[in-house]
Amino acid sequence: MCPLTKLKQKFKKEDRLDPTIDDNSYLMENELDIKRDGFSRDKDRILFSTAFRRLQHKAQVFSNEKSDHVRTRLTHTLEVSVISRNLAHYLGVNENLAEAIAVGHDIGHTPFGHEGERILDDVLRGQDDLGGQLSVKINYGGFKHNFHSVRVLDVIQQKYEDKKGLNLSWQVLEGILKHTKTKRHSINECQNCGECWDIRRFISNEKVIPRLYLDYSFSVTVEGQIVRIADEIAQREHDLDDGFRTRTIQNIDIISYCEGIIKKELQTNEIGSKDGQLKHVKLLENLVKKLKLNEKSEGRYYRKETLIRDIIDYFIHDVYFEAQKQKENISYVYNSYGNLIIKKEIIKFSPAANELNKKLESLIKTQILNSWDVNKFDGRANYLIKQLFKAYYNNPLQMMPYGFQALKKKLEENNAYYNLVLSESDLNIKDIDFKKDNRSDIQSVFSVLKLKNIDKKLNLPPDLQNPNIKELAERYNSLSKLSLSELENENDKFIKCLFENNLAFLSTISDYIAGMTDNFAIKSYEELY
């Protein structure tokens, strides 16, 4: 039996966010005598989505304009998927679930890699007002690609006419969310810091939240933990490979660098004492032998390919042996849903491999991420994303029409807090038709959504005349997490509705930009400017 077979997730119909809406497709498969694992369905739903296809033209670190062989988000995703499936197979857990999480883990990434992510995060947490374009800086919870991946799959992509999202299983969404960090700071620093990403801003229904197990910083399924470590391994692999291809780092540098670290650790016996097991030390010794043998090859391409393969092979074996070591101390429970919940992080590097991974990551950050090529690319991305956001903020009708459907839906939902009515036309903002209504009403609605001239554009509550937008923003901060039933008076309901609409407006722009490929973002900029 494989080491972790008893922890394998088994799909149940109730694992879906809405277990009832797929009944017809299940009946059809029964008639055809087809049996397909529910996690396999989830994987296919993600693979056939438009958001997944766009990953082929989203950068990982380098622009694909530089070389046809440079990684994109799509090739990175496929590599994570392969590593995840193999690890799941070796460990005896659900391969389909691991693969489903892997193919969706980066689906919420922005164009231009992490630089695009940073810009949207700064805008949505009140750190950047785009040169004074925004009326006031408000922390709406920011933007993070793993949270947005959940949003893409649970809100933006649509499989059903009257339902949001793809109706995936909780295991897939939870694994995607936790493939990277979910807090800005360490747990000790992050108690009610007010700066972390707010999951409620990224989901269609708050009923999802309990099934994301946010009390755990790691995934509560072995398969989710596998994807997290596979993502780390794949990043080391392709960052080194891309660095070699672009000659940002040299073959001999990485060989001597790794060899020096490993020899030092082995000589001082630090790693041996940390691990407490000979297997990890033998793995390191074997890696050193391979690196020495690799040095003798005269072919640059062969040396590069072999070195990277050997390092990745080392990490995968290390994770397998570490999981074997951890299996005797596993803490798990079956909760009220009947779900198997892992209460401990068991899929991780040994202390030895973790040390090596950190050293490699430091090298990559120093020699690749600080390089002229990457910084030129990031600088261009920073400028383009900001200019696009400014353009769509100033004239939202420059965006394609499909984004306004979600905005209008959100305005209708927010109307439950307060009826915002234009003073000139008596039009309720929730009833605006961005295609058919007259230009004056549309512009007035946009003005309100930007928090501009609200005293002139809206019918205000009787005792809220001459409002100061900054004072209202301060009041909203204390109201942001309150439900309708918890709001005490009409003024608070008005403020809550006003700023929730502002968030909906900014999120519409953010969703639109985040969904772009690098190519489409560049094309859009050229058309606008």
N, C-alpha and C positions, 0 to 999 in steps of 0.2 A: 504493500500500500504506500502511496506517495505521502510525504510528510504531513500535509495539511488537508487531506481529503475530508476529514470530518467537519472542516470549516467552509466547505464549498457551498456557495449560495445556490438555492434551487428556486426557480421562478414559480410564483403563484399569481393567479389572476389579480388578486387583491394588491399586488405590488404596484400596479399601475395607478397613476394619480386619479383616473376615473375608470374603474374596472368594467363599466357597463357599455361603453361606446364602441368596443371592438367585437361585440358578440357576433355580428353578421360575418365578419371575416373568419372567425373561429369556426362557424358553422360550415362555411364553404370549404375550409381545409379538412374538416371532418368528413365531408362528402367525398373528397378526393383522396381520403386516407393519407393525408400529409400531416406529419408531426414535426413542428418547428418550435424550438425553444423560444420563450418570450424575449430573452435577452438578444437572441439572434434577430428577432423582429426589430428591436430597438436599434441595433447596429445598422440594419438595412434602412430604417427610417432616416437615420442621420446621414448615411452614405448617399442617399438619393435626394437629399435636400439641396437647395440652391446655395445655402450658406456653406456647405461642405465644398462644393465645386469652386467657390470663390477663393478657397485657401490656396489654390494653385498659383494665384497671382498676388499673394501677400508675403512680404519679406519675413525672413527669420532674423537674421542679423545683417547680412549684406544684401544690397539690391541685386535682383536677378538680371539687371542690365549689365552687370559686371561680367557675368559668366553664365552660360547655360547649365553649369554643373553646381552652382551655388544653391544651397537649400532654400526651399520656401516653406511656408506653414504646412502645405500639403505633404511634401516629402518628409518633413519632420514628423507629421502625424502618422504617416504610414510606417515610419521607422519605430515610433513608440508603439504602434499597434503590433508589429512583429515581435518586438522584445516582450511586450506584455503577454501576448498569446503564448510565447514559448515559456516564459516564467510560470504562467498559470498552468501550463501542461506539466512542467517539471514538478510543480508543487501539488498537483492533483486537485486544483480548484476549477471554477467555471471559466473556460476559455472564451465562450461567447460574451459573457459579462465583461471580462477584462478588455476584450476587443471593442465592445460597444462604448465603454468609458473612454478608451484610447482614441477612437476615431472622432469623438465629440469633445475632447478635452480642450482643444484650442479653437473651437468653432466660433467663439466670441471675440477672437483677436481683431484688433484694428489694422488698417493699412499701416505700412512702415514700422512694423514691429512694436517694441515696447515704447518707442518715442511717441507714436500716436496714442498709445494707452495713457502715457503720462500727461499729455495735453488735455485729454477728455477728463481725466481724474482731477486735474487742477481746476478746471472750469466747474465741475460738478461738486467740488467740495469748497468752493469759495476762495481758492488761492489765486485765481487768475480771472480778472474781469475783462480780458481781451482789449487792453488799452483803454479802459473806460467805457467800452461798449455796453457792458451789463450794468443795469441800474444799481445793483447792490450785490455784494459778495455774500453768498449763503452756502452753508455746508449741507448739501443734499445727500451726502453719503458717498460721493465720489464714484469712480469707475475702476473696475478691475476685470481683466479678461475672463477669469474663471467664473465670476459672478455673471458677467454678460453672456458667457456660454450657456449658463442655466437659463438666462432670459431669452436667448435666441431659440432654445429648444422648448421652453415652456410658454413663451408668449409670442415671439415674432414669427417663427415658422408656423405654418398652418396645414394640418392634415384634414380637418373636418370643417364643414361649412359654418357651424355655429359654436365651435370650440377653439380656444387658443391652444397653440402648441402642438406637439407630436404625441402627447399622452404617453410619455416614457415611464419606465419603472423608477421607483425612488432610488434603487441601488445605482442606476446609471447617473442620475442627476447628482446624487450625493458624492459619488466618486469623481465626477467632473468638477464639482465645486471645490473639492479638497485635494485636487492634484497639485495645488500650490497653496501658498498661505492664504488664510481667511481673515487675518488680523494684521494691522499695520505694525504693531509692536509685539514684543514678547508677551506671554500671558500675564506675567507679573506687572508689566507696564500698562496693560491694556484694559484694566478694570474700569469700565464706564469712561473711557478716555474721550469719547465723543468724536473721534476722528476715523473710526473704522467704517468699512463698507457696510451698508444696511441691506440685508438680503431682501427685506420687504419691497425695496425699490426695483427688484429684478424679477419678481415672480408674479404669476397671474392670480394666485389665491393664497392667503396666509395659512390655509390648511396644509400647505406643502411643508411649512417650516418644521413641525415636529419630526418629519421623516427625513430631515437633513442632519439631524443629530448634531446641532451646532455646539453642544457642550464638549464635543470631541474635536480637537484640532486636526486629527487624522481621520481617514475614512474608517468607518466601522465594518467594512467588508475587506476580506483579504484581497479581493480583486481590485478594489479601489486603491489599496495600499501598493499593490503591484504596479499600477499605472503611474503612481507618483514617482516611484523609484525608477521605472522605465523611462519616464520623461527626463529624469536627471541623467541617466546613462546616455540617452540619445543626444541630449544637449552637449555632453562632453565629446561624444563621437563626432557630431557634425561641426561643432565649433572648431575642433582641431583640424578636421578635414578641410573645411572652408578656409581656415587660416593657412594651411599648406598650399591649397590651390591658388590663393591670392598672394602667396609668398609673404604674408604678414609675419609668420613664424617659420623657422627652418626645421628640417627633419632632425638635424643633429642637436638642436636646442632642446627639443622635447625629449629626445632619448637621454641625453645627459642629465636633464632636469629630473625626470622620473627615476632614473637609475641612482642619482645622487640621494634623493629622498629615501628611496627604499633601502639602499645600503646603510645609510645613517641610522634609520629606524631599526634595522636588523642588528647592526653592530651594538647599539645601545640596549637592545632587547626591550625597548619601550612597547612596541606593538605586541610582542609575544606576551608580555605581562598583562597588557590590557585585554587581549583576546581570551587568554586562558585556554586556548585550543591551538593545537599544532597545525590544523588544516589551513587556517588563514595565513600562517607564516609560510607554509609550503606553497600556497598560492602565490605569495609575493616572490619567493625564491624562483618559482617557475617563470614568473613574469620577467624577472631579471635575466634569466637564461635566454628567453625569447628575444629580449631587447638586445642582448649582446650578439646573438646570432644575426639579428636583423641588421646590425651595423656593418656586417661583412658584405652585404649585398651591394652591388654596384648600381643597380637600377633605382633611380629616385622614386619613380611611381610605385614600384614594388615595395620599397622601404616604407613609404607613406601608408599604403594600403595595409601592409602587414602590421605595422606598429599600431595603427588605430584598431584593427581587428583584435590584436592581442590585448589591448587595454580594455576593450569592451567585453571580451571573453572573460577577462579577470573579474570585472565588476559583476557580471551575471553569475559566475560561479560563487563569488563571495556572498551575494544575496541568498543564493540557494543554501549554502552551508550555514549562514547566519539564521535563516528561517528554521533549519533543522535544530539549531541550538536553542531557539526560542520556543519550540513547540511544546516543551515540557512545562512551560510557565504561562500558558495562554489563559487569558481570562475572557470568558464569553457568556452571554445570556440569551435567552429567547424572550423578547419583550411582549407587550400586550397585543401587538399585531401578529405575533408568531414569527417575527423576524429574528434571524441569527445576528447578534450584535457583538463585534469584537471590541473589547474594552481596553486593548493594549496595542501599541504599534509594534508589529512583529516583522514586517517586511522593511528591512533597512540594511544599510551597509554595516559591516563590522567596524570597530574603531579604527582598524588598520586601513580599510578601504575608504572610510569617511575622511581620514587624514589625507590620503592621496587625492581624493576627489576635491577637497578644499584647495590643495596645492595647485591642481590643474585648473580649477575655476579661477584662482587668483592669477595664474599665468594668462589665461584667456582674457580676463578683464584688463590686465596690464598691457598685453601685446596686441590684442585684437580689438576689444571694445574702446580702447584709448587711441586706436590707430586713426590716421588721417582719413582713410576710406570710410570707416564707420561713422566718424564724427561729421564728415561732409554729408553723408547720407542722412544722419539724424538731424543735422541743421536744416537741411532741405525739407525733411518731413515736418519738423517743428513749424517752419514757416507756412508750408502748404496747409496743414491741418488748421492752424489758427486763421488763415485767410479764408478757408472754406467755412469755418464756423461763423466768422464775422459776416460773410456774405449771406449765409442762410438765416442768420439772426436778423440782419437788417431787412432782408426781403425773403421770407420763407417760401414764397411762391416759386422761387428758383429751384426748390427741391422737386423731385418727381412726386406726382400726386398720391402714390400709395401710402406715403408716410402720414398723410393727413387723416386717413381712416382711423388709425390708432389714436391720433391726437383727439379727434372728435369723440371717440369712444371714452377716452379718459375725461374729457370735459363733461360728458353726460354722467359719468360716475361721480365726479367731484361736485356736481350740482346738488347732491344729497346734503352737502354741508351748508350751501347757501345758494340762492338764486341770484347770480350775477347778471344784471340787466343793463344794457347800454342806455344811457340817458337820452340820447338823441333819437333813437328809433324804437325804443322799448323792446329790442330783440334780446332774448335770453341767450347768453353766450353758448350754452349747450346746443342751441338750435342752429348755429351757424353752418352754412353750406359753403365750403371753401371753393367750390366750383361755380355755383349759381348765384349766390348773393351779390348784392352790389358792392362795388369796390370800397366805398366809404365804410360800410359795416365791417367788411373783412379787415380793413386797415385798423379800425377801432378795436376789433377783437385782438389783433396782433399787438396793438399798443398796450392793452390790458395784460396780455400774456407776458409782455416784457416789463410789467410793473411801471409803465410810463403814463403820466397824466390820468391816473385813475380817478382823481377828484373831478375831472372834466368828462371822462368817458363813462363812468358808472353811476348808477343810483346807489348812494352810500347809506349805511345804517344811520338812523337819525342822530345818534350821539357819537358819530365818527366823522365829523366834518374836518376839512383841512388836514388830512392824514400826512404824517411824515413817514416816507417809505422805509427809512432805516429803523425807525422806532417800531414799525409794524414787523419788520424782519426780526428784530430782537424778540418781539412777542411770539412770533411764529416758532422760533427756536424752542420755546417752552411748550408749544402746542403740537409740534411735528409728529410725536408718537402717540398722540391721543386719538381715540376713536370718536365718532359723532356723539355717542351717548355721554362721553366724558367732557364735552365742550359745554361751558357753563352759560354763555350768553351769545347774543346775536353778533356782537363785535368779534368774538373769538371764532365763530363759525364763518364769518366773512373773511377774516384773516387766513384761516385754514384753507378755505376754498381758493382764495386769491393766490397763495403761494404754492398750493398743490397744482394749480393750473400752470404757474410759472415753471415748476419742475417738469410737468408733462410736456411743455413747449421745449425746454432745454433737452429733455430726454429724446424727443422726436428728432432733433438735430443730431444728438449724440448717436442714436441708433442708426440714423441715415449714414453718417460718416463712418461709424464702426463697421458697417456692412460693406463698405467700399473695398475694392481691390486697390493695390498701388496704382495700377494702370488707370482705373476709373477715376481715382482721386486726382491724378495728374491731368487727365483729360478734362475733368470738371473744372479744375482751377484754370486751365487754359481757355475754356469756354467763358468763364466768368470774368477773367481779367485780361 
